[in-house]
Amino acid sequence: MQQIDIHKLADHARFNRFHAGILAWCAIIIICDGYDLAVAGIALPAIMKSMGVTAQNAGFMVSSALFGMMFGAIFLGTLADRIGRPRTIAICLALFSVFTAAAGLTHDPVSFSVMRFLAGLGIGGVMPNVVAQMTEYSPRKIRATMVTLMFSGYAVGGMLAALLGKGLLESYGWSSVFLAAGVPVLLIPFVLKSLPESMPFLLRRQRVAEVQAILQQVDPSYCASAGDDFSLAAQERSSGAPISQLFKDGRGFSTVMFWIAFFMCLFMVYALSSWLAKLMAGAGYSLGSALNFVLMLNFGAVLGAVGGGWLADRFHIKYVLVGMYALAAVSITLLGYKVPMPLLYLLVGLAGASTIGTQIVTYAYAGQFYPASVRSTGIGWASGVGRSGAILAPIVIGTLVGMALPLEQNFVAIAIPAVIAVLAVSMIRHGRSATAQAQAELAKPVVA
């Protein structure tokens, strides 16, 4: 009989086709998710003109999806720890594809908002699940890089929305970019077939043969036998994922700090995603130039996510995040001032890197902080609580836009949350994280 620690085996495995497959599928899902989320901000000026709504009402329309994301992140994140991740990811994919497309068929603010709320359930629910999936199966030494590389698909989806928007809005109207979002529903059968289930989930249900099959793909040197005894930490043996686990073993204070960081970062992300094009258009730039700023924002996000993940695998992820949030405060503030166009593009790219990119690294940190049995729940609750910041952002900034304040004051309002996030991340107790506790076990053999 051999005693197998599934997490150690996964941690020490070498990157192979199995890991690449999970990375590819999760990235594709996030690209679709990012498109569905960004499309409202891209089409917002055209929607406002078509439906005759004010800036403040438009803010409420955009926030309807974000409100749905809050519930989706909390409940669908928790659901995954009960019914399994691939099933939950498939449910999320169906929700955000079908109802984003349906929003393109609406003609009034109320029905549009309802469709976006339902789509938001899936958009918010899929994020904690793909982060948990990628975190569980990534080799430890490249874990942050893989999670952030996967999540950079979110920015790729935003860039895709901007590119399609430039081609479709003038020719076919705003509805066309929403209808295109229905295509990913065709991926659901492939997602269910390709994504592996969480190993602790399988072991709690005595599905040992499936765990052995997964481990043979994770590490081809592993040889399954009938006498394999798989070990789980005590906190992983109980079925379900009670929220109380997020506050046990000294994690309570840090859980609240994660919630604050998520709130502040998502406020910045959705303030920029929803209003950057409109603010720049109001500052005298053409619609084409304003959409170029959106492209640069998301291009910067890709670089920030991948670069932040690379740094997090080589330095302390907590302090990498502190630096990235500080960069957000500076770059966003400077966006409100008149500068040469090349410098303005650079500042927009830095803002994308230090907001969207930083949010992705924050997801990676949350994924490493919580044990596998409550990972989706922990990320889901942090994301869900953070969504209240995302909900407020379009409304608050829409109100400021309606007040016709100077441009620099709008951007200062977006930058202030970065300072608060610096303080919150600084106070996270890293020693209580699952990663820190696992590192203390590195000296033990993988198979005994």
LUMKELO-253105 format. One record per residue (C-alpha): residue in one letter; z, x, y. Coordinates in pm, whole numbers, plus 50000, padded with zeros to 5 digits. Layout:
N
+----+-------+-------+-------+
| aa |     Z |     X |     Y |
+----+-------+-------+-------+
|  A |     Z |     X |     Y |
...
+----+-------+-------+-------+
***
This chain:
448
+----+-------+-------+-------+
| aa |     Z |     X |     Y |
+----+-------+-------+-------+
|  M | 50000 | 50000 | 50000 |
|  Q | 49916 | 50127 | 50345 |
|  Q | 50087 | 50015 | 50665 |
|  I | 49822 | 49945 | 50933 |
|  D | 49891 | 49919 | 51305 |
|  I | 49584 | 49729 | 51425 |
|  H | 49634 | 49824 | 51789 |
|  K | 49661 | 50196 | 51716 |
|  L | 49351 | 50181 | 51504 |
|  A | 49161 | 50009 | 51786 |
|  D | 49309 | 50243 | 52048 |
|  H | 49201 | 50559 | 51869 |
|  A | 48859 | 50438 | 51750 |
|  R | 48546 | 50609 | 51877 |
|  F | 48298 | 50405 | 52081 |
|  N | 48025 | 50265 | 51854 |
|  R | 47773 | 49981 | 51822 |
|  F | 48049 | 49727 | 51767 |
|  H | 48207 | 49812 | 52103 |
|  A | 47868 | 49818 | 52272 |
|  G | 47791 | 49470 | 52138 |
|  I | 48113 | 49322 | 52275 |
|  L | 48053 | 49495 | 52608 |
|  A | 47697 | 49360 | 52628 |
|  W | 47788 | 48999 | 52547 |
|  C | 48089 | 48992 | 52778 |
|  A | 47879 | 49144 | 53059 |
|  I | 47605 | 48884 | 53011 |
|  I | 47864 | 48605 | 53028 |
|  I | 48012 | 48752 | 53346 |
|  I | 47666 | 48788 | 53504 |
|  C | 47610 | 48415 | 53447 |
|  D | 47959 | 48343 | 53579 |
|  G | 47901 | 48555 | 53889 |
|  Y | 47572 | 48380 | 53961 |
|  D | 47731 | 48037 | 53935 |
|  L | 48008 | 48136 | 54172 |
|  A | 47794 | 48314 | 54432 |
|  V | 47522 | 48052 | 54449 |
|  A | 47724 | 47818 | 54673 |
|  G | 47777 | 48086 | 54937 |
|  I | 47409 | 48185 | 54924 |
|  A | 47292 | 47827 | 54973 |
|  L | 47570 | 47722 | 55213 |
|  P | 47366 | 47729 | 55538 |
|  A | 47090 | 47520 | 55373 |
|  I | 47343 | 47277 | 55220 |
|  M | 47514 | 47230 | 55557 |
|  K | 47182 | 47151 | 55721 |
|  S | 47064 | 46921 | 55441 |
|  M | 47385 | 46718 | 55416 |
|  G | 47478 | 46739 | 55783 |
|  V | 47831 | 46871 | 55729 |
|  T | 48051 | 47074 | 55964 |
|  A | 48173 | 47427 | 55892 |
|  Q | 48522 | 47300 | 55804 |
|  N | 48388 | 47034 | 55565 |
|  A | 48159 | 47294 | 55410 |
|  G | 48468 | 47506 | 55347 |
|  F | 48623 | 47219 | 55152 |
|  M | 48300 | 47178 | 54952 |
|  V | 48303 | 47546 | 54852 |
|  S | 48674 | 47530 | 54770 |
|  S | 48620 | 47246 | 54522 |
|  A | 48485 | 47497 | 54269 |
|  L | 48771 | 47734 | 54345 |
|  F | 49022 | 47454 | 54292 |
|  G | 48866 | 47396 | 53950 |
|  M | 48885 | 47769 | 53881 |
|  M | 49260 | 47764 | 53937 |
|  F | 49310 | 47501 | 53666 |
|  G | 49049 | 47661 | 53441 |
|  A | 49210 | 48005 | 53456 |
|  I | 49556 | 47870 | 53377 |
|  F | 49478 | 47616 | 53108 |
|  L | 49171 | 47769 | 52943 |
|  G | 49332 | 48113 | 52953 |
|  T | 49635 | 47974 | 52773 |
|  L | 49420 | 47766 | 52538 |
|  A | 49248 | 48078 | 52408 |
|  D | 49576 | 48211 | 52270 |
|  R | 49602 | 47886 | 52071 |
|  I | 49249 | 47800 | 51949 |
|  G | 49084 | 48143 | 51970 |
|  R | 48884 | 48330 | 52232 |
|  P | 48521 | 48279 | 52119 |
|  R | 48563 | 47901 | 52110 |
|  T | 48726 | 47896 | 52451 |
|  I | 48459 | 48124 | 52600 |
|  A | 48191 | 47889 | 52464 |
|  I | 48364 | 47588 | 52623 |
|  C | 48377 | 47772 | 52956 |
|  L | 48010 | 47871 | 52935 |
|  A | 47911 | 47510 | 52875 |
|  L | 48122 | 47384 | 53165 |
|  F | 47997 | 47618 | 53433 |
|  S | 47630 | 47608 | 53327 |
|  V | 47594 | 47231 | 53295 |
|  F | 47792 | 47129 | 53602 |
|  T | 47652 | 47395 | 53836 |
|  A | 47306 | 47266 | 53747 |
|  A | 47430 | 46910 | 53800 |
|  A | 47550 | 47002 | 54150 |
|  G | 47188 | 47076 | 54237 |
|  L | 47101 | 46711 | 54174 |
|  T | 47356 | 46571 | 54419 |
|  H | 47283 | 46448 | 54771 |
|  D | 47625 | 46401 | 54932 |
|  P | 47936 | 46619 | 54983 |
|  V | 48163 | 46415 | 54752 |
|  S | 47945 | 46422 | 54439 |
|  F | 47859 | 46787 | 54507 |
|  S | 48230 | 46872 | 54526 |
|  V | 48307 | 46687 | 54201 |
|  M | 48035 | 46876 | 54012 |
|  R | 48152 | 47206 | 54156 |
|  F | 48513 | 47131 | 54056 |
|  L | 48405 | 47073 | 53695 |
|  A | 48193 | 47387 | 53700 |
|  G | 48492 | 47575 | 53843 |
|  L | 48697 | 47495 | 53532 |
|  G | 48457 | 47705 | 53327 |
|  I | 48406 | 47976 | 53590 |
|  G | 48781 | 48032 | 53617 |
|  G | 48853 | 47995 | 53247 |
|  V | 48604 | 48251 | 53123 |
|  M | 48739 | 48543 | 53329 |
|  P | 49080 | 48596 | 53163 |
|  N | 48925 | 48552 | 52820 |
|  V | 48652 | 48814 | 52851 |
|  V | 48902 | 49059 | 53005 |
|  A | 49141 | 49002 | 52714 |
|  Q | 48854 | 49042 | 52466 |
|  M | 48733 | 49366 | 52621 |
|  T | 49085 | 49506 | 52656 |
|  E | 49177 | 49444 | 52292 |
|  Y | 48869 | 49610 | 52147 |
|  S | 48812 | 49900 | 52389 |
|  P | 48922 | 50251 | 52287 |
|  R | 49224 | 50344 | 52496 |
|  K | 49076 | 50647 | 52672 |
|  I | 48784 | 50448 | 52816 |
|  R | 48951 | 50105 | 52836 |
|  A | 48959 | 50065 | 53214 |
|  T | 48602 | 50192 | 53241 |
|  M | 48477 | 49941 | 52982 |
|  V | 48661 | 49647 | 53137 |
|  T | 48538 | 49726 | 53488 |
|  L | 48185 | 49805 | 53366 |
|  M | 48178 | 49467 | 53192 |
|  F | 48321 | 49292 | 53497 |
|  S | 48067 | 49456 | 53728 |
|  G | 47833 | 49194 | 53583 |
|  Y | 48010 | 48958 | 53823 |
|  A | 47856 | 49149 | 54115 |
|  V | 47521 | 49168 | 53936 |
|  G | 47532 | 48789 | 53912 |
|  G | 47600 | 48771 | 54286 |
|  M | 47304 | 49000 | 54356 |
|  L | 47086 | 48787 | 54129 |
|  A | 47189 | 48476 | 54325 |
|  A | 47099 | 48647 | 54654 |
|  L | 46761 | 48767 | 54523 |
|  L | 46669 | 48427 | 54379 |
|  G | 46799 | 48263 | 54694 |
|  K | 46562 | 48464 | 54910 |
|  G | 46269 | 48355 | 54693 |
|  L | 46363 | 47995 | 54617 |
|  L | 46547 | 47854 | 54918 |
|  E | 46252 | 47840 | 55154 |
|  S | 45998 | 47734 | 54890 |
|  Y | 46192 | 47485 | 54677 |
|  G | 46513 | 47406 | 54865 |
|  W | 46877 | 47473 | 54786 |
|  S | 46878 | 47258 | 54470 |
|  S | 46653 | 47504 | 54286 |
|  V | 46907 | 47787 | 54280 |
|  F | 47165 | 47551 | 54128 |
|  L | 46929 | 47411 | 53864 |
|  A | 46854 | 47766 | 53744 |
|  A | 47222 | 47799 | 53649 |
|  G | 47178 | 47561 | 53354 |
|  V | 46983 | 47812 | 53144 |
|  P | 47286 | 48008 | 53006 |
|  V | 47402 | 47706 | 52804 |
|  L | 47142 | 47819 | 52548 |
|  L | 47354 | 48130 | 52479 |
|  I | 47647 | 47940 | 52329 |
|  P | 47543 | 47966 | 51958 |
|  F | 47490 | 48341 | 51995 |
|  V | 47827 | 48388 | 52167 |
|  L | 48009 | 48206 | 51885 |
|  K | 47831 | 48420 | 51627 |
|  S | 47862 | 48757 | 51801 |
|  L | 48211 | 48776 | 51952 |
|  P | 48499 | 48868 | 51716 |
|  E | 48826 | 48677 | 51719 |
|  S | 49150 | 48838 | 51839 |
|  M | 49316 | 49024 | 51551 |
|  P | 49675 | 48910 | 51625 |
|  F | 49541 | 48553 | 51636 |
|  L | 49386 | 48598 | 51289 |
|  L | 49694 | 48763 | 51140 |
|  R | 49923 | 48484 | 51256 |
|  R | 49697 | 48251 | 51059 |
|  Q | 49692 | 48475 | 50750 |
|  R | 49319 | 48545 | 50782 |
|  V | 49357 | 48900 | 50656 |
|  A | 49004 | 48942 | 50517 |
|  E | 48856 | 48871 | 50861 |
|  V | 49084 | 49132 | 51017 |
|  Q | 48975 | 49388 | 50760 |
|  A | 48610 | 49313 | 50829 |
|  I | 48665 | 49358 | 51203 |
|  L | 48856 | 49685 | 51155 |
|  Q | 48572 | 49826 | 50945 |
|  Q | 48345 | 49768 | 51246 |
|  V | 48599 | 49900 | 51496 |
|  D | 48651 | 50220 | 51293 |
|  P | 48399 | 50280 | 51009 |
|  S | 48638 | 50535 | 50855 |
|  Y | 48887 | 50258 | 50775 |
|  C | 48881 | 50157 | 50407 |
|  A | 49014 | 49808 | 50334 |
|  S | 49230 | 49746 | 50031 |
|  A | 49416 | 49451 | 49885 |
|  G | 49747 | 49622 | 49956 |
|  D | 49697 | 49657 | 50331 |
|  D | 50005 | 49553 | 50526 |
|  F | 49922 | 49480 | 50890 |
|  S | 50202 | 49524 | 51141 |
|  L | 50250 | 49318 | 51454 |
|  A | 50503 | 49369 | 51729 |
|  A | 50783 | 49113 | 51723 |
|  Q | 50650 | 48949 | 52039 |
|  E | 50313 | 48895 | 51867 |
|  R | 50436 | 48730 | 51550 |
|  S | 50514 | 48390 | 51696 |
|  S | 50224 | 48148 | 51720 |
|  G | 50113 | 48017 | 52056 |
|  A | 50154 | 48186 | 52391 |
|  P | 50450 | 48041 | 52583 |
|  I | 50451 | 48118 | 52952 |
|  S | 50809 | 48238 | 52922 |
|  Q | 50677 | 48553 | 52748 |
|  L | 50536 | 48664 | 53083 |
|  F | 50890 | 48696 | 53217 |
|  K | 51056 | 48860 | 52915 |
|  D | 51122 | 49230 | 52845 |
|  G | 51153 | 49308 | 53216 |
|  R | 50804 | 49179 | 53303 |
|  G | 50916 | 48896 | 53536 |
|  F | 50918 | 49079 | 53870 |
|  S | 50589 | 49254 | 53798 |
|  T | 50432 | 48924 | 53693 |
|  V | 50512 | 48783 | 54038 |
|  M | 50370 | 49098 | 54203 |
|  F | 50048 | 49054 | 54003 |
|  W | 50030 | 48694 | 54123 |
|  I | 50064 | 48804 | 54485 |
|  A | 49800 | 49076 | 54443 |
|  F | 49559 | 48833 | 54280 |
|  F | 49620 | 48577 | 54557 |
|  M | 49550 | 48826 | 54834 |
|  C | 49249 | 48989 | 54673 |
|  L | 49085 | 48661 | 54578 |
|  F | 49139 | 48537 | 54934 |
|  M | 48934 | 48834 | 55059 |
|  V | 48670 | 48804 | 54786 |
|  Y | 48598 | 48438 | 54850 |
|  A | 48626 | 48462 | 55226 |
|  L | 48348 | 48722 | 55218 |
|  S | 48146 | 48555 | 54941 |
|  S | 48151 | 48217 | 55117 |
|  W | 48120 | 48316 | 55483 |
|  L | 47967 | 48664 | 55517 |
|  A | 47609 | 48530 | 55544 |
|  K | 47715 | 48261 | 55793 |
|  L | 47926 | 48501 | 56005 |
|  M | 47644 | 48754 | 56024 |
|  A | 47389 | 48485 | 56106 |
|  G | 47621 | 48363 | 56383 |
|  A | 47645 | 48719 | 56514 |
|  G | 47272 | 48719 | 56576 |
|  Y | 47129 | 48855 | 56251 |
|  S | 46841 | 48671 | 56083 |
|  L | 46895 | 48473 | 55761 |
|  G | 46705 | 48742 | 55571 |
|  S | 46931 | 49014 | 55711 |
|  A | 47241 | 48805 | 55639 |
|  L | 47134 | 48773 | 55273 |
|  N | 47077 | 49149 | 55265 |
|  F | 47441 | 49189 | 55362 |
|  V | 47535 | 48974 | 55060 |
|  L | 47322 | 49201 | 54840 |
|  M | 47493 | 49509 | 54982 |
|  L | 47836 | 49348 | 54934 |
|  N | 47767 | 49297 | 54565 |
|  F | 47598 | 49634 | 54522 |
|  G | 47911 | 49793 | 54663 |
|  A | 48117 | 49581 | 54424 |
|  V | 47934 | 49730 | 54124 |
|  L | 48001 | 50083 | 54248 |
|  G | 48361 | 49997 | 54329 |
|  A | 48424 | 49839 | 53989 |
|  V | 48268 | 50119 | 53784 |
|  G | 48407 | 50393 | 54008 |
|  G | 48750 | 50233 | 54015 |
|  G | 48751 | 50201 | 53636 |
|  W | 48648 | 50565 | 53599 |
|  L | 48930 | 50672 | 53830 |
|  A | 49179 | 50445 | 53652 |
|  D | 49105 | 50613 | 53317 |
|  R | 49175 | 50955 | 53471 |
|  F | 49456 | 50883 | 53714 |
|  H | 49734 | 50624 | 53732 |
|  I | 49565 | 50285 | 53761 |
|  K | 49843 | 50150 | 53982 |
|  Y | 49789 | 50412 | 54252 |
|  V | 49412 | 50386 | 54227 |
|  L | 49452 | 50017 | 54314 |
|  V | 49680 | 50095 | 54609 |
|  G | 49411 | 50321 | 54754 |
|  M | 49137 | 50064 | 54698 |
|  Y | 49334 | 49788 | 54872 |
|  A | 49399 | 50022 | 55168 |
|  L | 49023 | 50088 | 55190 |
|  A | 48964 | 49712 | 55199 |
|  A | 49193 | 49669 | 55499 |
|  V | 49005 | 49935 | 55698 |
|  S | 48645 | 49849 | 55601 |
|  I | 48676 | 49472 | 55652 |
|  T | 48841 | 49517 | 55993 |
|  L | 48555 | 49742 | 56109 |
|  L | 48295 | 49478 | 56012 |
|  G | 48388 | 49282 | 56322 |
|  Y | 48271 | 49553 | 56560 |
|  K | 47922 | 49638 | 56680 |
|  V | 47803 | 49948 | 56497 |
|  P | 47461 | 50093 | 56409 |
|  M | 47286 | 49907 | 56127 |
|  P | 47309 | 50190 | 55869 |
|  L | 47686 | 50215 | 55929 |
|  L | 47717 | 49837 | 55909 |
|  Y | 47549 | 49834 | 55567 |
|  L | 47784 | 50111 | 55456 |
|  L | 48087 | 49914 | 55573 |
|  V | 47965 | 49600 | 55392 |
|  G | 47919 | 49806 | 55076 |
|  L | 48269 | 49952 | 55110 |
|  A | 48407 | 49602 | 55166 |
|  G | 48241 | 49488 | 54843 |
|  A | 48370 | 49792 | 54656 |
|  S | 48726 | 49743 | 54779 |
|  T | 48747 | 49363 | 54736 |
|  I | 48527 | 49245 | 54448 |
|  G | 48545 | 49589 | 54285 |
|  T | 48921 | 49606 | 54337 |
|  Q | 48971 | 49259 | 54193 |
|  I | 48791 | 49374 | 53879 |
|  V | 49019 | 49678 | 53848 |
|  T | 49319 | 49448 | 53906 |
|  Y | 49202 | 49235 | 53611 |
|  A | 49184 | 49554 | 53404 |
|  Y | 49540 | 49648 | 53504 |
|  A | 49671 | 49301 | 53415 |
|  G | 49493 | 49326 | 53079 |
|  Q | 49672 | 49653 | 53007 |
|  F | 50007 | 49527 | 53133 |
|  Y | 50057 | 49233 | 52893 |
|  P | 50082 | 49256 | 52512 |
|  A | 49786 | 49122 | 52312 |
|  S | 49960 | 48802 | 52202 |
|  V | 49992 | 48675 | 52560 |
|  R | 49715 | 48874 | 52726 |
|  S | 49485 | 48578 | 52793 |
|  T | 49786 | 48377 | 52912 |
|  G | 49907 | 48655 | 53144 |
|  I | 49565 | 48718 | 53296 |
|  G | 49496 | 48345 | 53312 |
|  W | 49813 | 48268 | 53506 |
|  A | 49763 | 48560 | 53745 |
|  S | 49405 | 48450 | 53800 |
|  G | 49505 | 48085 | 53829 |
|  V | 49778 | 48147 | 54085 |
|  G | 49540 | 48379 | 54267 |
|  R | 49286 | 48099 | 54286 |
|  S | 49503 | 47927 | 54543 |
|  G | 49409 | 48218 | 54769 |
|  A | 49045 | 48166 | 54681 |
|  I | 49078 | 47795 | 54758 |
|  L | 49237 | 47858 | 55098 |
|  A | 48991 | 48129 | 55203 |
|  P | 48677 | 47916 | 55266 |
|  I | 48888 | 47651 | 55441 |
|  V | 49081 | 47896 | 55661 |
|  I | 48776 | 48101 | 55756 |
|  G | 48571 | 47783 | 55800 |
|  T | 48833 | 47660 | 56045 |
|  L | 48820 | 47992 | 56234 |
|  V | 48440 | 47976 | 56245 |
|  G | 48464 | 47623 | 56384 |
|  M | 48697 | 47752 | 56659 |
|  A | 48425 | 47996 | 56771 |
|  L | 48664 | 48293 | 56780 |
|  P | 48534 | 48645 | 56843 |
|  L | 48375 | 48800 | 56535 |
|  E | 48637 | 49075 | 56507 |
|  Q | 48920 | 48822 | 56481 |
|  N | 48752 | 48652 | 56184 |
|  F | 48733 | 48981 | 55998 |
|  V | 49089 | 49082 | 56087 |
|  A | 49203 | 48752 | 55930 |
|  I | 49017 | 48848 | 55612 |
|  A | 49162 | 49202 | 55613 |
|  I | 49535 | 49121 | 55655 |
|  P | 49581 | 49018 | 55286 |
|  A | 49477 | 49371 | 55181 |
|  V | 49789 | 49514 | 55345 |
|  I | 50010 | 49266 | 55159 |
|  A | 49833 | 49351 | 54831 |
|  V | 49909 | 49722 | 54885 |
|  L | 50280 | 49639 | 54897 |
|  A | 50266 | 49408 | 54592 |
|  V | 50084 | 49654 | 54365 |
|  S | 50316 | 49935 | 54478 |
|  M | 50613 | 49739 | 54343 |
|  I | 50471 | 49664 | 53995 |
|  R | 50702 | 49818 | 53734 |
|  H | 50449 | 50007 | 53525 |
|  G | 50713 | 50122 | 53277 |
|  R | 50743 | 49763 | 53154 |
|  S | 50374 | 49737 | 53070 |
|  A | 50235 | 49719 | 52717 |
|  T | 50029 | 50031 | 52791 |
|  A | 50332 | 50238 | 52891 |
|  Q | 50524 | 50124 | 52583 |
|  A | 50227 | 50200 | 52358 |
|  Q | 50191 | 50549 | 52502 |
|  A | 50544 | 50622 | 52384 |
|  E | 50420 | 50562 | 52029 |
|  L | 50120 | 50796 | 52043 |
|  A | 50289 | 51062 | 51833 |
|  K | 50309 | 50831 | 51531 |
|  P | 50023 | 50839 | 51278 |
|  V | 49760 | 50564 | 51281 |
|  V | 49799 | 50495 | 50906 |
|  A | 50119 | 50570 | 50719 |
+----+-------+-------+-------+
***
